[in-house]
Amino acid sequence: MGKHTHELDGHLTHRDGGYDNVGSTETNVADGFTMVAVGDLILSRPLTKGNTVGLQGIVEILSKADATFGNMETLIFDIRSFKGSPQAEYGGAYHISVPDLGRDLKSMGFNLMSRANNHSLDWGVEGMRETSRLLDENGITHAGVGETLSQAGAARFLETAKGRVALVSFATTFMPMSRACDPAGEAPGRPGVNALRLTRNITLPPDALERLRRVRNVLPGYASPERNPGRVVLLGEAFVAGDKPNFSYQADPSDEARVLRNVRRGKQFSDFCIVTNHGHEPDWSELVSEEPADFEQPFARKMIDAGADAYIAHGPHLLRGIEIYKGRPIFYGVGNFFFDDLRTPVGADMFDVYGKDPRLDTDAEVTVDEQAKGYPSIEGFVGALGKPIHYESVIAVSLFQENQLSEVLLYPIELGFQKRFANRGTPCVASGPQAKSILLRLQALSQPFGTRIAIESGVGVIRLKRGSLL
């Protein structure tokens, strides 16, 4: 396959009793290797056996790829025999589906799933474990959660006819109590999510920062003779002086080093390495930004430099731009893929949040309120899930020839925003003016990254010349 005839040739070379050349960062797959990338799967039921309009056209695209990736943002288990419970701290909604979903996803063509996100422990460790069991049972490789941090952060591997694929999954948006940890002395490890912690600074113009400082200084316990004209800390948030209001993020150095190590290891034992992040940043009050947070471009490039062959971000629930860096794709936001959020049951906490009574109101009525008002426990999602823009996205198909990215095909999809609640949220290939609108928006979002997207017969196309890194 590719340049090497044996899977690990070129990865571990023994010399003088030690190991040298611990792995090339080059892509190492057979010609014609294809990767499909889609975004968030929020899905409450199996669909392939039903009369879901347009789904067959979607399945035809998914099932032709060697590696078909999506972000698993729901839990799978049988509520009738489930031993866990809905958690007091949850990702904004209790996402749940039935056991048959695992088989259904496999029949659609999915073989890779990221699991690190803010919904991973909505139903506790029991929900996380049962979902893992059902994905394993159906032969879907998944990464991003585990019994310890080392397990959650480790690359997981998929064997394909054209090369071995590694998947590393982490989240920058996660519930604090869901973060996994390793054992320390006698203390055992903690099951949970592979988290990349971020420090957020809020930039304010100098005059606004000074007004905030005066507010802080009149609060009990905050007054201090120390005056740093460029920084104010209030209620756990750091505000700094700048030209305009903005959010800025820095990755935790130890978390970043750990993720980089897992990416290197993933590539050392595979031919193709996918790195994926679930994040909502930057946080806006009404609509998550169509531009990635300021940390993500340099971070994604570090992942590519460490050996990643593709970087896929999801979580904002809308499209963001595409960059081709060193001949490898970076998808800054692949939007929603399934938003079939007819969830049941709903935890009692959600009824309380939306002023509903489980004796009088239905699960669906809670969900409709949640989509109209946004996740109350997730900053930046006020009213951000019920707009047409969240029901439009793409399927990204990346083709590799001679171990180089040669083409990316972008199939526009729409998830039926205008349909009744029970029928919307499932994708079909968009056409006509809607398809053009989706692709034109993606063109504009990708232009700042120097990416040119042509539109041909209703499909977006990125073509790379042989040897080109742009």
Buried (B, 14 or more C-beta within 10 A) or exposed (E): BBBBEEBBEBBEEEEEEEEEEEBBBBBBBBEEBBBBBBBBBBBBBBBBEEEBEBBEEBBEBBBEBBBBBBBBBBBBBEEEEBEBEBBEEBBBBBBBBBBBBBBBBBBBBBBBBBBBBBBBBBBBBBBBBBBBBBBEEBEBBBBBBBBBBBBBBBBBBBEBEBBBBBBBBBBBBBBEEBBBBBEEEEEEBBBBBBBBBBEBBBBBEEEBBEEBBEEBEEEEEBEEEEEEEEEBEBEEEEBBBBEEEEBBBBBBEEBBEBBBEBBBBBBBBBBBBBBBBBBBBBBBEEBBBBBBBBBBBEBBBBBBEBBBBBBBBBBBBBBBBBBBBEBBBBBBBBBBBBBBBBBBEBBEBBBEBBEBEBEEBEBBBBBBBBBEBBBBBBBBBBEBBBBEBBBBBBBBBBBBBEBBBBBBBBBBBBBBBEEEEEEBBBBBBBEEEBBBBBBBBBBEBBEEBEBEBEBEEBBBBBBBEEEEEE
